[in-house]
Amino acid sequence: MFSPDGHVGIVFNGEVYGYREIKQKLTDYQFRTASDTEVILALYEKYGEDFLNNLPGMFSLAIWDDRKQKLICGRDRFGEKPFYYTWGPKGEFIFGSELKAILASGLVNPELDPAMVAFFLKHLYVQPDHTIYRNVFTLSPGHRLVLHNGEAKIDRYWSMPASDQSISLTEAVEGFRRLLTQAVRRQFVADVPVGVFLSGGLDSSTIVAVARDYVQDLNTFSFGFRDNGTNEMHFAGEVARLFRTNHHQLYEGDHEPLSDLLLKMQEVYDEPSADSANVPTYLISRLARQYVKVVLTGEGADELLGGYVAYRPFVYANSLPFPRALKGFFRHAADDLKKRGIDRDSKLYQVIFGGFYKTNFQDLRQAHFLRTKAFNEIEMAALGLPNMPELDFYKPSWPLSGTIEDVLRVDLENFLPGDINVKSDRASMAHGLELRLPFLDMDLASFCLSLPSRFKVDRHTDKMILRRSFENKWPPALRQRPKHGFVAPIKRWLMTDTSVRSLVDAYLNDPNKRLFNLIPFSAVRPMIRANDYRTWALLELSLWLESRPVYN
């Protein structure tokens, strides 16, 4: 789209929430359309390169100002939409929303980055400030790139706000309730039918509860696994009945063979991704697209509000006086609990690991990165890949507090944009379905970030502010239920699904596959036989390598 005088043009991927209210304040601009894209042009005309500070929503974009001969690029605050770029052999600046678009230019030969291959195997996703290729780059969330006279300058236009320790619980509840309601209302504005992914958890159930106050005909969608341990369909069903939604259910197995889907994922995702929920998210997006064009979902709430069970040991690490002299005891005790398979929900597990994190690491960020590793240090050494410490290439954007808040913010800058948002965006856009994330609304997310951790998670409860604000709207069975992640039963898939077993044989037991140009064939035999996340990560990497051109 071009400005009225034709001197400024924009390419834009995403959605500006609340753009109609913004438009009413931009009285000096001569609007010609009802599009949110033109609102961005108007913001640029008013604020210049600072327009991103005033732009809510999810987006990747580029504005060319012909008067100044400048290209101004930007990406949303939490990396909901992707932005890739590189340089051609004659200085061409190449950018797009997909890596495959960059490669389709024919101006770059992608070079695999062994450090990012190692990061992927350890954490099951590619670190979001990098790509899997060392000569193709990504614009980090909350950053701006300005290209002028052949030189690109990158800076951060948004930073996470500091924690406000003075706010009262009453003020926090009132503010949270108001801002979440506002976010859902903003994101339901659309010229097409809108629905909600309803997992049966607190986040999506709250979105349904808020939306039902003013949406008459609401579609909801749920995916259930056959394994009773991860099937939450009964909770989703209770919410759907309570709020009288048009509820649509999809079960594991009601689709083509898993092997076909895993091969399809290599077309959907530009980079290797081992999140086991990729396939279910792809399938439920396909189902939803039959009924609606836009779906709201609860992603982002766990990282903002301390919803993961794995956060609980960090609460103990902060609140109990673990002496450094017990460093060895806690290390051995933690190893013992792992071997015994003690439930992470148990208080014993949380106390022991809290002590382990506090006494064995310089800060909680280091402990958190260790916790999320699929491969340990000895295994990484056997693979022969660079074992670069995460903190060497990731620097936090806020002053460290030494509390659990650091752990939540690490996930907001790593796991959320690198895994969760990639999974949601690619799986939905493969079907032309737009996913919107109300919890990442600019105003709501900033407010949540400013809340002290005591309003989010303690030794007994997670998402405390969400519960205080909305639990009176939930079905009774939902109020006390523990957190269950949307995680596929990969061990069962790897051991009993014949189509998946055929992929393992073809892609992990053949020494001629590209994977074994990177790592020794013999070194991974025990990891492949384990049928766990190590096996899954190696399988996903091998599938991806065989489907992509890579030049070493």
HELIX and SHEET records of a PDB file:
HELIX    1   1 TYR A   19  LYS A   25  1                                   7    
HELIX    2   2 ASP A   36  TYR A   47  1                                  12    
HELIX    3   3 GLY A   48  ASN A   54  5                                   7    
HELIX    4   4 LEU A   99  ALA A  104  1                                   6    
HELIX    5   5 PRO A  114  HIS A  123  1                                  10    
HELIX    6   6 LEU A  169  GLN A  187  1                                  19    
HELIX    7   7 LEU A  202  ALA A  211  1                                  10    
HELIX    8   8 ASN A  228  THR A  230  5                                   3    
HELIX    9   9 MET A  233  PHE A  243  1                                  11    
HELIX   10  10 LEU A  258  VAL A  268  1                                  11    
HELIX   11  11 ASN A  278  ARG A  289  1                                  12    
HELIX   12  12 ALA A  301  LEU A  305  1                                   5    
HELIX   13  13 VAL A  309  TYR A  311  5                                   3    
HELIX   14  14 ARG A  312  SER A  319  1                                   8    
HELIX   15  15 ARG A  324  LEU A  326  5                                   3    
HELIX   16  16 LYS A  327  ARG A  340  1                                  14    
HELIX   17  17 LYS A  347  ASN A  360  1                                  14    
HELIX   18  18 LEU A  364  ARG A  371  1                                   8    
HELIX   19  19 GLU A  377  LEU A  383  1                                   7    
HELIX   20  20 GLU A  390  PHE A  393  1                                   4    
HELIX   21  21 ILE A  404  GLU A  413  1                                  10    
HELIX   22  22 PHE A  415  PHE A  415  1                                   1    
HELIX   23  23 LEU A  416  ILE A  420  3                                   5    
HELIX   24  24 ASN A  421  MET A  429  1                                   9    
HELIX   25  25 PRO A  438  LEU A  440  5                                   3    
HELIX   26  26 MET A  442  SER A  450  1                                   9    
HELIX   27  27 SER A  453  PHE A  455  5                                   3    
HELIX   28  28 MET A  464  PHE A  470  1                                   7    
HELIX   29  29 GLU A  471  LYS A  473  5                                   3    
HELIX   30  30 PRO A  476  ARG A  479  1                                   4    
HELIX   31  31 ILE A  490  THR A  496  1                                   7    
HELIX   32  32 THR A  498  LEU A  508  1                                  11    
HELIX   33  33 LEU A  515  LEU A  518  1                                   4    
HELIX   34  34 SER A  522  VAL A  524  5                                   3    
HELIX   35  35 ARG A  525  ARG A  529  1                                   5    
HELIX   36  36 TYR A  533  SER A  547  1                                  15    
SHEET    1   A 5 VAL A   8  GLU A  15  0                                        
SHEET    2   A 5 MET A  58  ASP A  65 -1                                        
SHEET    3   A 5 LYS A  70  ARG A  75 -1                                        
SHEET    4   A 5 HIS A 143  HIS A 148 -1                                        
SHEET    5   A 5 GLU A 151  ARG A 156 -1                                        
SHEET    1   B 3 PHE A  93  GLY A  96  0                                        
SHEET    2   B 3 TYR A  84  TRP A  87 -1                                        
SHEET    3   B 3 PHE A 137  THR A 138 -1                                        
SHEET    1   C 5 ASN A 246  TYR A 251  0                                        
SHEET    2   C 5 ASN A 219  GLY A 224  1                                        
SHEET    3   C 5 VAL A 194  PHE A 197  1                                        
SHEET    4   C 5 VAL A 294  LEU A 296  1                                        
SHEET    5   C 5 GLU A 434  ARG A 436  1                                        
END                                                                             
